Amino acid sequence: MLLPPLSLYIHLPWCVRKCPYCDFNSHEAREAVPEAAYVDALLADLESELPRVWGRRLESVFLGGGTPSLFSPEALDHLFSALRARLPWRPDMEVTLEANPGTTDAGRFRGYREAGVNRLSIGVQSFDDDQLRQLGRIHGAREARAAFEAARSAGFENINIDLMFGLPGQTVAGALKDLAEGLALGPEHLSWYQLTLEPNTRFAAHPPVLPEEDTLWDMHTAGQAHLAEAGYTQYEVSAYARAGRPCRHNLNYWEFGDYLGIGAGAHGKISLPAEGRILRRWKHRQPRQYMETARSGEAASGEHTLTREETVFEFMLNAMRLNQGVPLALFTERTGLSPEALEPMRGEAVARGLLTADPERLEPTELGRRFLNDLQALFLPDGDAAP
């Protein structure tokens, strides 16, 4: 097992209002966000993680939520300064901030840029005001366009837009209209993904009427064609980028890299080659409890060393999301296991036409990409595969 690249994920859990489809660890800010106390907790959390990553350099930072753009540029500037004092940063570090169009303006974007953020991910979801209301968003289409233009005027040259399709009552024409409006802005990256009803959400308890499967497939294929024609390459299930603009942070996840996770509910994965193991750790989910435990020196609520079978599954779960897959050699580099650990599941996947027969690569076929869940299920630790 070789040490993979190391990233840092920072979870900022508060939002203005919880969206009915959201299953992330997010909490409505019913009073002022305690950003100073939370930043102190993040740094204490990081201090407890540092012994596992001494001497390693950060390749990327991603601030997710919640709504990270609720935090002031000053708070992030303090956070980044403290992070640089504790861990070396790659010279051309990618630092991504998720932003809600309803919580930003040009001045705030300039402040984030000056603090060190160089990539934005703007959660637009739709340019249809009726759909935005159904999704519980706090912004309209006008605010979404204005946020993008404000980000550009603040100097951001690397912007992602999040867009959903398969919205309640949506037609193929409606989905493509949303996509066309997003493309017209000219972002470097688009995350275009289907709305799903996740457990423990308001939509799961009170499900809206969503498009039929055939309609969803038509949206998906037509959207892919539009994106390709506009010069965006699909490199992952829901990620499309202009040349040279894939999200390095997310690529590190999909290529089974390492990442520290700090913040309420954050998860991390760290390779420990000297001990021959891969460790996963996760933090307390409730912000108040998280801050209290971080200050006491241990914010983690649990940890687990991956078994051999779990390692195989998690590697394939991530790597098969990439359209071109990964070199077979990467499996051994990142897991410490020989390629034989993939058998007989790999052989079964090839026989079903879900995985290419290339002996040097782990690459899904077109059928494998369409039926990704079936492909991934073949590598489940219990051996159960989708029928």
C-alpha positions as a Markdown table, in Angstrom:
| # | Residue | x | y | z |
|---|---|---|---|---|
| 1 | Met | 0.0 | 0.0 | 0.0 |
| 2 | Leu | 1.3 | 3.4 | -1.0 |
| 3 | Leu | 0.3 | 6.7 | 0.5 |
| 4 | Pro | -2.3 | 8.3 | -1.8 |
| 5 | Pro | -3.0 | 12.1 | -2.1 |
| 6 | Leu | -4.4 | 13.7 | 1.0 |
| 7 | Ser | -7.4 | 16.1 | 0.9 |
| 8 | Leu | -9.3 | 17.9 | 3.6 |
| 9 | Tyr | -13.1 | 18.1 | 3.9 |
| 10 | Ile | -14.6 | 20.7 | 6.2 |
| 11 | His | -18.2 | 20.5 | 7.2 |
| 12 | Leu | -20.1 | 23.7 | 8.0 |
| 13 | Pro | -23.5 | 22.4 | 9.1 |
| 14 | Trp | -25.9 | 25.4 | 9.3 |
| 15 | Cys | -28.3 | 26.5 | 6.6 |
| 16 | Val | -31.1 | 29.0 | 6.4 |
| 17 | Arg | -33.8 | 26.4 | 5.8 |
| 18 | Lys | -33.6 | 22.6 | 5.5 |
| 19 | Cys | -34.6 | 21.6 | 1.9 |
| 20 | Pro | -37.2 | 18.8 | 1.8 |
| 21 | Tyr | -34.9 | 16.5 | -0.3 |
| 22 | Cys | -31.7 | 17.0 | 1.7 |
| 23 | Asp | -30.3 | 14.1 | 3.7 |
| 24 | Phe | -27.0 | 15.8 | 4.6 |
| 25 | Asn | -26.1 | 16.7 | 8.1 |
| 26 | Ser | -27.5 | 20.2 | 8.0 |
| 27 | His | -29.3 | 22.2 | 10.7 |
| 28 | Glu | -31.4 | 25.3 | 10.4 |
| 29 | Ala | -29.7 | 28.4 | 11.9 |
| 30 | Arg | -32.4 | 29.6 | 14.2 |
| 31 | Glu | -30.0 | 32.2 | 15.7 |
| 32 | Ala | -26.7 | 33.7 | 14.8 |
| 33 | Val | -24.2 | 31.1 | 13.6 |
| 34 | Pro | -21.4 | 30.7 | 16.3 |
| 35 | Glu | -18.7 | 30.9 | 13.6 |
| 36 | Ala | -15.8 | 31.9 | 15.9 |
| 37 | Ala | -16.5 | 29.0 | 18.3 |
| 38 | Tyr | -17.0 | 26.6 | 15.5 |
| 39 | Val | -13.8 | 27.6 | 13.8 |
| 40 | Asp | -12.0 | 27.0 | 17.1 |
| 41 | Ala | -13.6 | 23.6 | 17.3 |
| 42 | Leu | -12.5 | 22.8 | 13.7 |
| 43 | Leu | -8.9 | 23.6 | 14.6 |
| 44 | Ala | -9.1 | 21.5 | 17.7 |
| 45 | Asp | -10.6 | 18.7 | 15.7 |
| 46 | Leu | -7.7 | 19.0 | 13.2 |
| 47 | Glu | -5.1 | 18.9 | 15.9 |
| 48 | Ser | -6.4 | 15.5 | 17.1 |
| 49 | Glu | -6.1 | 14.2 | 13.5 |
| 50 | Leu | -2.6 | 15.5 | 12.8 |
| 51 | Pro | -0.6 | 12.6 | 14.3 |
| 52 | Arg | -2.0 | 10.3 | 11.6 |
| 53 | Val | -0.8 | 12.5 | 8.8 |
| 54 | Trp | 2.5 | 14.1 | 9.9 |
| 55 | Gly | 4.6 | 15.1 | 7.0 |
| 56 | Arg | 1.9 | 14.8 | 4.4 |
| 57 | Arg | 0.8 | 17.7 | 2.1 |
| 58 | Leu | -2.7 | 18.7 | 1.4 |
| 59 | Glu | -3.8 | 18.5 | -2.2 |
| 60 | Ser | -7.3 | 20.0 | -2.0 |
| 61 | Val | -9.7 | 21.5 | 0.5 |
| 62 | Phe | -13.5 | 21.4 | 0.2 |
| 63 | Leu | -16.0 | 23.3 | 2.4 |
| 64 | Gly | -19.4 | 21.7 | 2.3 |
| 65 | Gly | -22.6 | 21.8 | 4.3 |
| 66 | Gly | -25.1 | 23.0 | 5.2 |
| 67 | Thr | -24.5 | 26.4 | 3.6 |
| 68 | Pro | -20.8 | 27.3 | 4.0 |
| 69 | Ser | -21.5 | 30.7 | 2.6 |
| 70 | Leu | -23.3 | 31.6 | 5.8 |
| 71 | Phe | -19.8 | 31.9 | 7.3 |
| 72 | Ser | -18.1 | 35.3 | 6.8 |
| 73 | Pro | -14.9 | 35.7 | 4.7 |
| 74 | Glu | -13.1 | 36.8 | 7.9 |
| 75 | Ala | -13.9 | 33.5 | 9.6 |
| 76 | Leu | -12.6 | 31.6 | 6.6 |
| 77 | Asp | -9.5 | 33.7 | 6.4 |
| 78 | His | -8.7 | 32.9 | 10.0 |
| 79 | Leu | -9.4 | 29.2 | 9.4 |
| 80 | Phe | -7.2 | 29.0 | 6.3 |
| 81 | Ser | -4.3 | 30.8 | 8.0 |
| 82 | Ala | -4.5 | 28.3 | 10.9 |
| 83 | Leu | -4.7 | 25.4 | 8.5 |
| 84 | Arg | -1.6 | 26.5 | 6.6 |
| 85 | Ala | 0.3 | 26.7 | 9.9 |
| 86 | Arg | -0.5 | 23.1 | 10.6 |
| 87 | Leu | -0.3 | 21.3 | 7.3 |
| 88 | Pro | 1.7 | 22.1 | 4.1 |
| 89 | Trp | -0.5 | 23.1 | 1.1 |
| 90 | Arg | 0.1 | 22.2 | -2.5 |
| 91 | Pro | 1.2 | 25.4 | -4.3 |
| 92 | Asp | -1.7 | 25.3 | -6.7 |
| 93 | Met | -4.2 | 24.1 | -4.1 |
| 94 | Glu | -7.8 | 23.7 | -5.1 |
| 95 | Val | -10.0 | 25.3 | -2.4 |
| 96 | Thr | -13.7 | 24.8 | -3.0 |
| 97 | Leu | -16.6 | 26.6 | -1.2 |
| 98 | Glu | -20.2 | 25.6 | -1.6 |
| 99 | Ala | -22.4 | 28.7 | -1.9 |
| 100 | Asn | -26.1 | 29.3 | -1.9 |
| 101 | Pro | -27.3 | 32.0 | -4.2 |
| 102 | Gly | -29.6 | 33.3 | -1.4 |
| 103 | Thr | -26.7 | 34.0 | 1.0 |
| 104 | Thr | -24.1 | 35.7 | -1.2 |
| 105 | Asp | -23.3 | 39.0 | -3.0 |
| 106 | Ala | -20.3 | 40.4 | -4.9 |
| 107 | Gly | -18.6 | 41.8 | -1.7 |
| 108 | Arg | -18.9 | 38.5 | 0.0 |
| 109 | Phe | -17.5 | 36.6 | -3.0 |
| 110 | Arg | -14.5 | 39.1 | -3.2 |
| 111 | Gly | -13.8 | 38.4 | 0.5 |
| 112 | Tyr | -13.8 | 34.6 | -0.1 |
| 113 | Arg | -11.5 | 35.0 | -3.0 |
| 114 | Glu | -9.1 | 37.1 | -0.9 |
| 115 | Ala | -9.2 | 34.5 | 1.9 |
| 116 | Gly | -8.0 | 31.8 | -0.4 |
| 117 | Val | -11.1 | 30.2 | -2.0 |
| 118 | Asn | -10.4 | 29.7 | -5.7 |
| 119 | Arg | -13.3 | 27.4 | -6.7 |
| 120 | Leu | -17.0 | 27.9 | -6.1 |
| 121 | Ser | -19.8 | 25.4 | -6.2 |
| 122 | Ile | -23.1 | 27.3 | -6.6 |
| 123 | Gly | -26.2 | 25.3 | -5.6 |
| 124 | Val | -28.6 | 26.5 | -8.2 |
| 125 | Gln | -30.7 | 23.2 | -8.7 |
| 126 | Ser | -33.1 | 24.8 | -11.2 |
| 127 | Phe | -33.8 | 28.1 | -13.0 |
| 128 | Asp | -37.6 | 27.5 | -12.8 |
| 129 | Asp | -39.0 | 29.6 | -9.9 |
| 130 | Asp | -41.9 | 27.1 | -9.4 |
| 131 | Gln | -39.5 | 24.2 | -9.1 |
| 132 | Leu | -37.3 | 26.2 | -6.7 |
| 133 | Arg | -40.3 | 26.8 | -4.4 |
| 134 | Gln | -41.1 | 23.0 | -4.5 |
| 135 | Leu | -37.5 | 22.2 | -3.6 |
| 136 | Gly | -37.6 | 24.6 | -0.7 |
| 137 | Arg | -34.8 | 26.8 | -2.0 |
| 138 | Ile | -34.4 | 30.3 | -0.5 |
| 139 | His | -33.5 | 31.8 | -3.9 |
| 140 | Gly | -35.1 | 32.4 | -7.3 |
| 141 | Ala | -33.7 | 32.1 | -10.8 |
| 142 | Arg | -32.8 | 35.8 | -10.8 |
| 143 | Glu | -30.7 | 35.4 | -7.6 |
| 144 | Ala | -29.0 | 32.4 | -9.1 |
| 145 | Arg | -27.9 | 34.2 | -12.2 |
| 146 | Ala | -26.9 | 37.3 | -10.2 |
| 147 | Ala | -24.8 | 35.1 | -7.9 |
| 148 | Phe | -22.9 | 33.6 | -10.8 |
| 149 | Glu | -22.2 | 37.0 | -12.3 |
| 150 | Ala | -21.1 | 38.3 | -8.9 |
| 151 | Ala | -18.7 | 35.4 | -8.6 |
| 152 | Arg | -17.3 | 36.2 | -12.0 |
| 153 | Ser | -16.9 | 39.8 | -11.2 |
| 154 | Ala | -15.1 | 38.9 | -7.9 |
| 155 | Gly | -12.4 | 37.1 | -10.0 |
| 156 | Phe | -13.5 | 33.4 | -9.8 |
| 157 | Glu | -12.3 | 31.5 | -12.8 |
| 158 | Asn | -13.4 | 28.1 | -11.7 |
| 159 | Ile | -17.1 | 27.7 | -10.9 |
| 160 | Asn | -19.4 | 24.7 | -10.7 |
| 161 | Ile | -23.1 | 24.9 | -10.9 |
| 162 | Asp | -25.3 | 22.2 | -9.3 |
| 163 | Leu | -28.4 | 21.4 | -11.3 |
| 164 | Met | -31.0 | 18.7 | -10.7 |
| 165 | Phe | -33.3 | 16.9 | -13.2 |
| 166 | Gly | -36.3 | 14.6 | -12.6 |
| 167 | Leu | -38.0 | 17.3 | -10.5 |
| 168 | Pro | -41.7 | 17.1 | -9.5 |
| 169 | Gly | -43.8 | 17.2 | -12.6 |
| 170 | Gln | -40.8 | 18.1 | -14.8 |
| 171 | Thr | -40.9 | 17.3 | -18.5 |
| 172 | Val | -37.9 | 16.6 | -20.8 |
| 173 | Ala | -38.3 | 20.0 | -22.3 |
| 174 | Gly | -38.2 | 21.6 | -18.8 |
| 175 | Ala | -35.1 | 19.7 | -17.8 |
| 176 | Leu | -33.3 | 20.7 | -21.0 |
| 177 | Lys | -34.4 | 24.4 | -20.5 |
| 178 | Asp | -32.8 | 24.4 | -17.1 |
| 179 | Leu | -29.6 | 22.8 | -18.5 |
| 180 | Ala | -29.5 | 25.4 | -21.4 |
| 181 | Glu | -29.7 | 28.3 | -18.9 |
| 182 | Gly | -26.9 | 26.8 | -16.9 |
| 183 | Leu | -24.7 | 26.3 | -19.9 |
| 184 | Ala | -25.4 | 29.9 | -21.1 |
| 185 | Leu | -23.6 | 31.2 | -18.0 |
| 186 | Gly | -20.5 | 29.3 | -19.1 |
| 187 | Pro | -19.4 | 27.5 | -15.9 |
| 188 | Glu | -16.2 | 25.5 | -15.9 |
| 189 | His | -18.0 | 22.5 | -14.3 |
| 190 | Leu | -21.5 | 21.3 | -14.0 |
| 191 | Ser | -22.9 | 18.7 | -11.5 |
| 192 | Trp | -26.1 | 17.5 | -13.2 |
| 193 | Tyr | -27.8 | 14.9 | -11.3 |
| 194 | Gln | -31.2 | 13.3 | -10.7 |
| 195 | Leu | -33.4 | 14.1 | -7.7 |
| 196 | Thr | -33.8 | 11.1 | -5.5 |
| 197 | Leu | -36.0 | 10.6 | -2.5 |
| 198 | Glu | -33.6 | 9.8 | 0.4 |
| 199 | Pro | -34.7 | 8.3 | 3.7 |
| 200 | Asn | -35.4 | 10.6 | 6.6 |
| 201 | Thr | -36.3 | 13.6 | 4.5 |
| 202 | Arg | -39.5 | 15.4 | 4.1 |
| 203 | Phe | -39.8 | 14.3 | 0.5 |
| 204 | Ala | -39.5 | 10.7 | 1.7 |
| 205 | Ala | -42.3 | 11.2 | 4.2 |
| 206 | His | -44.5 | 13.1 | 1.7 |
| 207 | Pro | -43.2 | 12.2 | -1.7 |
| 208 | Pro | -43.9 | 14.4 | -4.7 |
| 209 | Val | -44.9 | 13.0 | -8.0 |
| 210 | Leu | -41.7 | 12.5 | -10.0 |
| 211 | Pro | -41.3 | 11.7 | -13.7 |
| 212 | Glu | -41.6 | 8.1 | -14.9 |
| 213 | Glu | -38.4 | 6.1 | -15.5 |
| 214 | Asp | -38.6 | 6.3 | -19.3 |
| 215 | Thr | -38.9 | 10.1 | -19.0 |
| 216 | Leu | -35.9 | 10.2 | -16.7 |
| 217 | Trp | -33.8 | 8.2 | -19.1 |
| 218 | Asp | -34.8 | 10.6 | -21.9 |
| 219 | Met | -33.8 | 13.6 | -19.8 |
| 220 | His | -30.5 | 11.9 | -19.0 |
| 221 | Thr | -29.5 | 11.0 | -22.5 |
| 222 | Ala | -30.7 | 14.2 | -24.1 |
| 223 | Gly | -28.9 | 16.2 | -21.4 |
| 224 | Gln | -25.7 | 14.3 | -21.9 |
| 225 | Ala | -25.8 | 15.1 | -25.6 |
| 226 | His | -26.3 | 18.8 | -24.9 |
| 227 | Leu | -23.4 | 18.9 | -22.5 |
| 228 | Ala | -21.1 | 17.1 | -24.9 |
| 229 | Glu | -22.1 | 19.5 | -27.7 |
| 230 | Ala | -21.3 | 22.4 | -25.4 |
| 231 | Gly | -17.8 | 21.1 | -24.8 |
| 232 | Tyr | -18.3 | 19.4 | -21.4 |
| 233 | Thr | -16.8 | 16.0 | -20.9 |
| 234 | Gln | -18.6 | 13.6 | -18.5 |
| 235 | Tyr | -15.9 | 12.1 | -16.3 |
| 236 | Glu | -18.1 | 10.8 | -13.5 |
| 237 | Val | -21.7 | 9.8 | -13.0 |
| 238 | Ser | -23.0 | 13.3 | -12.5 |
| 239 | Ala | -19.9 | 15.5 | -13.2 |
| 240 | Tyr | -19.2 | 17.3 | -16.4 |
| 241 | Ala | -16.2 | 19.6 | -17.0 |
| 242 | Arg | -14.5 | 21.7 | -19.6 |
| 243 | Ala | -10.9 | 20.5 | -20.5 |
| 244 | Gly | -8.6 | 20.6 | -17.5 |
| 245 | Arg | -11.4 | 21.6 | -15.0 |
| 246 | Pro | -12.5 | 18.4 | -13.2 |
| 247 | Cys | -12.9 | 18.7 | -9.5 |
| 248 | Arg | -9.6 | 17.5 | -8.1 |
| 249 | His | -11.1 | 17.1 | -4.6 |
| 250 | Asn | -13.8 | 14.7 | -5.8 |
| 251 | Leu | -11.5 | 12.9 | -8.1 |
| 252 | Asn | -9.4 | 12.0 | -5.0 |
| 253 | Tyr | -12.5 | 10.4 | -3.4 |
| 254 | Trp | -13.3 | 8.4 | -6.5 |
| 255 | Glu | -9.7 | 7.2 | -6.9 |
| 256 | Phe | -9.7 | 6.0 | -3.3 |
| 257 | Gly | -7.4 | 8.8 | -2.0 |
| 258 | Asp | -7.1 | 9.8 | 1.6 |
| 259 | Tyr | -9.0 | 12.7 | 3.2 |
| 260 | Leu | -9.3 | 14.2 | 6.7 |
| 261 | Gly | -12.9 | 15.1 | 7.7 |
| 262 | Ile | -13.4 | 17.8 | 10.3 |
| 263 | Gly | -16.7 | 19.4 | 11.3 |
| 264 | Ala | -20.0 | 18.1 | 12.7 |
| 265 | Gly | -20.8 | 14.7 | 11.1 |
| 266 | Ala | -17.7 | 14.8 | 8.8 |
| 267 | His | -16.2 | 11.4 | 7.7 |
| 268 | Gly | -12.5 | 10.7 | 6.9 |
| 269 | Lys | -10.4 | 8.0 | 5.5 |
| 270 | Ile | -6.7 | 7.6 | 6.2 |
| 271 | Ser | -4.2 | 5.0 | 4.9 |
| 272 | Leu | -1.7 | 3.7 | 7.5 |
| 273 | Pro | 0.8 | 1.6 | 5.4 |
| 274 | Ala | 3.1 | 0.9 | 8.4 |
| 275 | Glu | 0.2 | -0.7 | 10.2 |
| 276 | Gly | -1.2 | -2.3 | 7.0 |
| 277 | Arg | -4.7 | -0.8 | 7.5 |
| 278 | Ile | -7.1 | 1.8 | 6.3 |
| 279 | Leu | -8.9 | 3.7 | 9.0 |
| 280 | Arg | -12.3 | 5.5 | 8.7 |
| 281 | Arg | -13.3 | 8.0 | 11.4 |
| 282 | Trp | -16.5 | 10.1 | 11.8 |
| 283 | Lys | -17.4 | 13.0 | 14.0 |
| 284 | His | -20.4 | 13.8 | 16.2 |
| 285 | Arg | -23.3 | 15.1 | 14.1 |
| 286 | Gln | -25.0 | 17.6 | 16.4 |
| 287 | Pro | -23.1 | 20.9 | 16.2 |
| 288 | Arg | -23.3 | 21.7 | 19.9 |
| 289 | Gln | -22.0 | 18.2 | 20.9 |
| 290 | Tyr | -19.4 | 18.4 | 18.2 |
| 291 | Met | -18.0 | 21.7 | 19.5 |
| 292 | Glu | -18.0 | 20.4 | 23.1 |
| 293 | Thr | -16.1 | 17.2 | 22.2 |
| 294 | Ala | -13.7 | 18.9 | 19.9 |
| 295 | Arg | -12.7 | 21.3 | 22.7 |
| 296 | Ser | -12.1 | 18.4 | 25.0 |
| 297 | Gly | -9.7 | 16.9 | 22.4 |
| 298 | Glu | -11.7 | 14.2 | 20.7 |
| 299 | Ala | -14.5 | 15.1 | 18.3 |
| 300 | Ala | -14.7 | 11.6 | 16.8 |
| 301 | Ser | -17.8 | 9.6 | 17.6 |
| 302 | Gly | -16.4 | 6.4 | 16.1 |
| 303 | Glu | -13.8 | 4.7 | 13.9 |
| 304 | His | -13.4 | 1.5 | 12.0 |
| 305 | Thr | -10.6 | -0.3 | 10.3 |
| 306 | Leu | -11.8 | -1.6 | 6.9 |
| 307 | Thr | -11.7 | -5.4 | 6.5 |
| 308 | Arg | -10.3 | -6.9 | 3.3 |
| 309 | Glu | -13.7 | -7.3 | 1.9 |
| 310 | Glu | -14.9 | -3.8 | 2.8 |
| 311 | Thr | -11.7 | -2.4 | 1.2 |
| 312 | Val | -12.4 | -4.2 | -2.1 |
| 313 | Phe | -16.0 | -3.0 | -2.1 |
| 314 | Glu | -15.3 | 0.6 | -1.2 |
| 315 | Phe | -12.6 | 0.9 | -3.8 |
| 316 | Met | -14.9 | -0.4 | -6.5 |
| 317 | Leu | -17.9 | 1.6 | -5.2 |
| 318 | Asn | -15.9 | 4.8 | -5.8 |
| 319 | Ala | -13.8 | 3.9 | -8.9 |
| 320 | Met | -16.7 | 2.6 | -10.9 |
| 321 | Arg | -18.3 | 6.1 | -10.8 |
| 322 | Leu | -15.6 | 7.3 | -13.1 |
| 323 | Asn | -16.5 | 6.9 | -16.8 |
| 324 | Gln | -13.0 | 5.7 | -17.7 |
| 325 | Gly | -12.5 | 3.7 | -14.6 |
| 326 | Val | -9.0 | 3.4 | -13.2 |
| 327 | Pro | -5.8 | 1.4 | -14.0 |
| 328 | Leu | -5.8 | -2.0 | -12.3 |
| 329 | Ala | -2.4 | -1.1 | -10.7 |
| 330 | Leu | -4.2 | 1.7 | -8.8 |
| 331 | Phe | -6.2 | -1.0 | -6.9 |
| 332 | Thr | -3.0 | -2.5 | -5.4 |
| 333 | Glu | -1.4 | 0.9 | -4.8 |
| 334 | Arg | -4.4 | 2.2 | -2.8 |
| 335 | Thr | -5.5 | -0.9 | -1.0 |
| 336 | Gly | -2.3 | -3.0 | -0.6 |
| 337 | Leu | -4.2 | -6.0 | -2.0 |
| 338 | Ser | -3.3 | -8.1 | -5.0 |
| 339 | Pro | -5.7 | -8.1 | -8.1 |
| 340 | Glu | -6.8 | -11.6 | -7.1 |
| 341 | Ala | -8.8 | -10.0 | -4.3 |
| 342 | Leu | -11.2 | -8.8 | -7.0 |
| 343 | Glu | -12.0 | -12.3 | -8.1 |
| 344 | Pro | -14.4 | -13.9 | -8.8 |
| 345 | Met | -16.5 | -10.7 | -8.7 |
| 346 | Arg | -14.5 | -9.1 | -11.5 |
| 347 | Gly | -14.9 | -12.1 | -13.7 |
| 348 | Glu | -18.7 | -12.1 | -13.1 |
| 349 | Ala | -18.9 | -8.4 | -14.0 |
| 350 | Val | -17.0 | -9.0 | -17.3 |
| 351 | Ala | -19.3 | -11.9 | -18.1 |
| 352 | Arg | -22.4 | -9.8 | -17.5 |
| 353 | Gly | -21.1 | -7.1 | -19.8 |
| 354 | Leu | -20.8 | -4.5 | -17.0 |
| 355 | Leu | -17.0 | -4.3 | -16.9 |
| 356 | Thr | -14.5 | -4.3 | -19.8 |
| 357 | Ala | -12.3 | -7.3 | -20.3 |
| 358 | Asp | -9.2 | -5.1 | -20.5 |
| 359 | Pro | -6.6 | -6.9 | -18.2 |
| 360 | Glu | -4.9 | -3.6 | -17.3 |
| 361 | Arg | -8.0 | -1.5 | -16.4 |
| 362 | Leu | -11.0 | -1.6 | -14.2 |
| 363 | Glu | -13.4 | 0.2 | -16.5 |
| 364 | Pro | -17.2 | 0.1 | -16.7 |
| 365 | Thr | -18.8 | -0.6 | -20.0 |
| 366 | Glu | -21.6 | 1.6 | -21.3 |
| 367 | Leu | -24.0 | -1.0 | -19.9 |
| 368 | Gly | -22.1 | -0.9 | -16.6 |
| 369 | Arg | -22.5 | 2.8 | -16.4 |
| 370 | Arg | -26.2 | 2.6 | -17.1 |
| 371 | Phe | -26.6 | -0.1 | -14.4 |
| 372 | Leu | -24.0 | 1.1 | -12.0 |
| 373 | Asn | -25.8 | -0.2 | -8.9 |
| 374 | Asp | -25.7 | -3.7 | -10.3 |
| 375 | Leu | -22.0 | -3.4 | -11.1 |
| 376 | Gln | -21.1 | -2.1 | -7.6 |
| 377 | Ala | -23.3 | -4.7 | -5.9 |
| 378 | Leu | -21.3 | -7.5 | -7.3 |
| 379 | Phe | -18.4 | -6.4 | -5.0 |
| 380 | Leu | -20.5 | -6.2 | -1.8 |
| 381 | Pro | -18.7 | -7.8 | 1.2 |
| 382 | Asp | -21.5 | -10.4 | 1.7 |
| 383 | Gly | -21.3 | -11.4 | -2.0 |
| 384 | Asp | -24.9 | -10.5 | -2.6 |
| 385 | Ala | -25.5 | -9.0 | -6.1 |
| 386 | Ala | -28.4 | -7.3 | -7.6 |
| 387 | Pro | -30.6 | -9.8 | -9.6 |
